[in-house]
Amino acid sequence: MNRMVILGCGPVGRHIAIDLCKDPACEIISVDINQDALEHLAKKHPVQIRVEDLSTVEGVTRAVEDADIVIGSVPGPLGYAMLEAVIRAGKNIVDISYFLEDPFGLDDLAREKGVTAVVDCGVAPGMSNIILGDHMRKMEVARYECYVGGFPKSRNAPLGYKTDFPVLEVFEEYSGPGRMVEDGKVVERPALSETMTIDLPKVGTMACLNSDGLRTLIHTSVSDIPVMFEKTLRYPEHIDQMRIFNDAGFFSQAPIQVKGASVRPIDVTAKLFTPIWKYEPGEADLTVMRLIISGVEDGKPVTYTYDMYDEYDAATGTPSMARTTGYTCAAVTRLVLDGGYSQTGISAPELVGRVNGCRESVARYLAERGVLCRMQRS
C-alpha cells in the first residue's frame, strides 16, 4: 500500500486527494490546519485526515514521517519552508505551492538527502513545461509562447472575473512586473502595460497580461531558447477595468493614512473584492491554454500549436482549475512513486518532460480524466 500525504486541503489539494483515493493500492492522508475542511472531505471520500499546522517545521515533519511520497499544496507564503522541511525529512515531493523564493536554493540539500522534488507542477507552469521539455529533447526550440488563464465561464461575473485563490495575490500580479526572455536576455515589463489580444476556440477574443509564469524556465532554459514568454488570459473588459483600478492607485502597496490608521490600498481593495469574486457552489469556471513551440526539427523549420479548453465538471463538482492543476500534479506524483522519474535534487517540470515517456504518461493520465491538449504541426 502506497502512503501518499497531501499537505493542504484547499481548492486544489482536496481534489488531488479525491482523485488519488480512487486507487485501492493507495492510502491517502490529507493534512491541514482547517479541521472543518478535512472532515468535509473525509465524509464523502475514503481519505484519512490529520490536523497539523503546516506553517511550522514541526507540523510538516510530523505529517510526512510515514509518507512514501508527499504532495505540496499549501499557500505560497508557506511553500518554501514546507518544501525544505519535507526534503530534510528525506521524502520525495511534487509541489504546486508556487512560492516566490527560488526553489533551486534547496537543490544541494535535496541531492544530499537523495530526494526527488518536482516544483511548479500544475497546469502552467507544469503541464506546459512538460510539453516544452519533451520538444527540447527532440528539436532545437527557438521560440516558446504560452497563453493561459482560468476564469468564470460567465462573462457576467463581477468585473468579468472570479477566483478560488487569494484575491490579494491576483492584485499583486496585476500591479507587478512580468518577466520574459527576448534575444536570450531576461526583461521585465509591467503586467498591465500591453494591449495584446488573441483569438481562441470556444472563448473568442481574450486579452493578454504580461506574466511572471516562466519561473523555473528562466533558470533552466534561457541559454537554450532565445525567446520565451507566458501571457495570462482574461476577458478584455476585465483588463480594461483593472487598468483603471491600477492607475487610480487601488493596487498600491505603499501605506497611506486614513483617519489616523496606516493602510495599504491593495489590502483594502482585496478585502472588498474577496466576497464578490468567490465562486458559488456549482458555478462553472474555465481553464484555457495555447502553447506555440517553434524551431528546427530534422533540419526543417516547424511549429507545434497546442490548445486546451477545460470546463467545470458538474458531475463531480470539480472546478476546471483544480482538474487541470491538480490532475497534472497527481500524474507526476504517480510517475515519481512508480520510478518513471527519479532524478534527485530540485526538478522543474520541463526536466520531467525531457525524460523519454514522461510526457506521454502525464497526457494519458489527464486524458482519462477528460483533460485534453490538442496538437497541430505546421
C-alpha positions, 0 to 999 in steps of 0.5 A: 500500500502506497502512503501518499500525504497531501499537505493542504486541503484547499481548492486544489489539494482536496481534489488531488486527494479525491482523485488519488483515493480512487486507487485501492493500492493507495492510502491517502492522508490529507493534512491541514490546519482547517479541521472543518475542511478535512472532515468535509472531505473525509465524509464523502471520500475514503481519505484519512485526515490529520490536523497539523499546522503546516506553517511550522517545521514541526507540523510538516515533519510530523505529517510526512514521517510515514509518507512514501511520497508527499504532495505540496499544496499549501499557500505560497507564503508557506511553500518554501519552508514546507518544501525544505522541511519535507526534503530534510525529512528525506521524502520525495515531493511534487509541489504546486505551492508556487512560492516566490523564493527560488526553489533551486536554493534547496537543490544541494540539500535535496541531492544530499538527502537523495530526494526527488522534488518536482516544483511548479507542477500544475497546469502552467507552469507544469503541464506546459513545461512538460510539453516544452521539455519533451520538444527540447529533447527532440528539436532545437526550440527557438521560440516558446509562447504560452497563453493561459488563464482560468476564469468564470465561464460567465462573462457576467461575473463581477468585473468579468472575473472570479477566483478560488485563490487569494484575491490579494495575490491576483492584485499583486500580479496585476500591479507587478512586473512580468518577466520574459526572455527576448534575444536570450536576455531576461526583461521585465515589463509591467503586467498591465502595460500591453494591449495584446489580444488573441483569438481562441476556440470556444472563448473568442477574443481574450486579452493578454497580461504580461506574466511572471509564469516562466519561473523555473524556465528562466533558470533552466532554459534561457541559454537554450531558447532565445525567446520565451514568454507566458501571457495570462488570459482574461476577458478584455473588459476585465483588463480594461477595468483593472487598468483603471483600478491600477492607475487610480492607485487601488493596487498600491502597496505603499501605506497611506493614512486614513483617519489616523490608521496606516493602510495599504490600498491593495489590502483594502481593495482585496478585502472588498473584492474577496466576497464578490469574486468567490465562486458559488457552489456549482458555478462553472469556471474555465481553464484555457491554454495555447502553447506555440513551440517553434524551431528546427526539427530534422533540419526543417523549420516547424511549429507545434500549436497546442490548445486546451479548453477545460470546463467545470465538471458538474458531475463531480463538482470539480472546478476546471482549475483544480482538474487541470492543476491538480490532475497534472500534479497527481500524474507526476506524483504517480510517475515519481512513486512508480520510478518513471522519474527519479532524478534527485535534487530540485526538478522543474517540470520541463526536466520531467518532460525531457525524460523519454515517456514522461510526457506521454504518461502525464497526457494519458493520465489527464486524458482519462480524466477528460483533460485534453491538449490538442496538437497541430504541426505546421 
